[in-house]
């Protein structure tokens, strides 16, 4: 079992991280060194305005925490863009994922214009734990934070994380793939 960020003989992996300073990460510097994080920011994120405007679906366990997650997706991508490196593949994922099988990106990533998402953990929408694609595809994917209000105003759908990920990404060509992985117990 290994983390996606662990070194891989087939790929050079660089990480970019936006960390929500309201969450505890006891040794952020060590984490960044361990996983080759090229750039990061540790910031407080204010989502009060979005909370006032978008109602929550009744089955949302994590409340509005996903708004902060979406913001961090967007900011981490902006940090990556500022590096002026044009990456072949961009992967957006939860840092606490532990893989139960090899994850060879080049075997999955076949079409540059597609979004690749594991076929499990959809929870009534689309998996938001791992996604990969080209820089252009992933720039669209991570921009969901800036479109939350528009999604609500267009669909009148109360907020549910995986449902909004599915609704927002419908214009993309989405390819699903099997991937066995675990998340820590007690997570949101």
C-alpha positions in Angstrom: 0.0 0.0 0.0 1.3 3.4 -0.8 0.2 7.1 -1.2 -0.2 8.5 -4.7 2.6 11.0 -4.0 5.2 8.4 -3.1 8.0 8.1 -5.6 7.2 6.1 -8.7 9.9 4.8 -11.1 7.6 5.5 -14.1 6.8 9.1 -13.3 8.3 12.3 -11.8 5.7 13.6 -9.4 5.5 17.2 -8.2 2.9 18.3 -5.7 1.1 21.6 -5.2 -0.9 22.1 -2.0 -3.5 24.6 -0.7 -4.1 23.6 3.0 -7.0 24.9 4.9 -5.4 26.4 8.0 -8.5 25.6 10.1 -7.6 21.9 9.8 -4.7 20.4 11.8 -1.6 19.2 9.9 1.0 19.1 12.7 4.1 19.2 10.5 3.2 20.8 7.1 6.8 21.5 6.2 7.7 17.8 6.8 4.7 16.7 4.7 5.8 19.0 1.9 9.4 17.7 2.0 8.3 14.1 2.1 6.0 14.3 -0.9 7.9 16.7 -3.1 5.5 19.6 -2.8 6.9 22.3 -5.0 4.6 25.1 -3.8 2.0 25.4 -1.0 0.0 27.8 0.9 -1.7 27.4 4.4 -4.6 29.8 4.5 -7.9 30.5 6.3 -10.8 30.2 3.9 -14.0 32.2 4.3 -17.1 30.6 2.7 -19.8 32.5 4.7 -21.2 34.2 1.6 -21.7 30.9 -0.3 -23.3 29.3 2.8 -25.9 32.1 2.9 -26.8 31.6 -0.8 -26.7 27.8 -1.3 -28.9 25.4 0.7 -27.5 22.2 1.9 -28.9 18.8 0.9 -30.3 16.9 4.0 -27.9 14.0 3.6 -24.6 16.0 3.7 -22.5 14.7 6.6 -19.6 17.1 6.0 -21.8 20.2 5.8 -20.1 22.9 3.8 -16.5 21.7 4.2 -16.5 20.8 0.5 -16.6 24.5 -0.4 -13.2 24.8 1.3 -12.0 21.7 -0.5 -13.1 23.1 -3.9 -11.3 26.4 -3.1 -8.1 24.5 -2.3 -8.4 22.6 -5.5 -8.5 25.9 -7.4 -5.7 27.5 -5.4 -3.4 24.5 -5.7 -3.9 24.5 -9.5 -3.1 28.2 -9.6 0.1 27.5 -7.7 0.9 24.8 -10.2 0.3 27.2 -13.1 2.6 29.8 -11.6 5.5 27.3 -11.8 5.5 27.6 -15.6 5.8 23.9 -16.1 3.5 22.3 -18.6 2.6 18.9 -17.1 1.4 16.0 -19.3 -1.0 14.7 -16.6 -2.5 16.6 -13.7 -4.0 14.6 -10.8 -6.3 16.1 -8.2 -6.7 13.9 -5.2 -7.1 13.5 -1.4 -3.7 13.4 0.2 -4.9 10.7 2.7 -5.7 8.1 0.0 -3.8 4.8 0.3 -3.6 2.8 -2.9 -4.2 -1.0 -2.8 -2.9 -1.5 -6.4 -0.4 0.1 -8.7 -1.6 3.3 -10.2 0.2 3.7 -13.6 -1.1 7.0 -15.0 0.0 6.2 -18.6 -2.2 3.1 -18.7 -5.3 5.1 -17.7 -4.6 8.5 -19.4 -5.2 7.8 -23.1 -7.2 10.8 -24.4 -5.9 14.4 -23.7 -9.4 15.9 -23.9 -11.0 13.5 -21.3 -11.4 13.6 -17.5 -10.5 10.4 -15.8 -12.3 9.5 -12.6 -12.4 6.2 -10.6 -15.6 4.2 -11.0 -16.4 3.9 -7.3 -17.3 6.2 -4.4 -19.8 8.2 -6.4 -22.3 8.6 -3.5 -25.2 9.6 -5.8 -23.0 11.9 -8.0 -19.4 11.5 -9.2 -16.3 10.6 -7.2 -14.5 13.7 -6.0 -11.6 12.0 -4.4 -9.4 11.4 -7.5 -9.5 12.9 -11.0 -6.9 13.2 -13.7 -6.6 14.8 -17.1 -4.6 17.3 -19.1 -3.8 20.7 -17.8 -6.7 22.2 -19.8 -9.2 19.6 -18.6 -8.1 19.9 -15.0 -8.2 23.7 -15.1 -11.9 23.3 -15.9 -12.4 20.6 -13.2 -10.9 22.7 -10.4 -12.8 25.8 -11.3 -16.0 24.4 -9.7 -15.4 26.7 -6.7 -16.0 29.7 -8.9 -19.2 28.1 -10.3 -21.0 26.9 -7.2 -23.6 29.7 -7.1 -24.2 29.3 -10.9 -24.7 25.6 -10.4 -27.3 26.3 -7.7 -29.0 29.1 -9.6 -29.2 26.9 -12.8 -30.3 23.6 -11.2 -31.9 24.7 -7.9 -30.3 21.6 -6.4 -29.3 21.8 -2.7 -25.6 21.3 -2.2 -24.3 17.8 -2.2 -20.6 17.4 -2.9 -20.6 14.5 -5.4 -23.8 15.7 -7.1 -22.3 19.2 -7.8 -19.1 17.5 -9.1 -21.2 15.5 -11.5 -23.4 18.4 -12.6 -20.5 20.8 -13.1 -18.4 18.3 -15.1 -21.2 17.1 -17.5 -19.8 19.1 -20.4 -16.5 17.1 -20.2 -15.9 13.7 -21.8 -15.6 11.5 -18.7 -13.8 8.2 -18.6 -14.2 5.9 -15.6 -11.6 3.4 -14.5 -11.3 0.9 -11.6 -9.0 1.7 -8.8 -8.7 0.0 -5.4 -7.9 2.4 -2.6 -8.8 3.2 1.0 -9.5 6.3 3.0 -8.8 6.5 6.7 -11.7 5.6 9.0 -13.7 8.5 10.4 -13.0 10.7 7.5 -15.6 13.0 5.8 
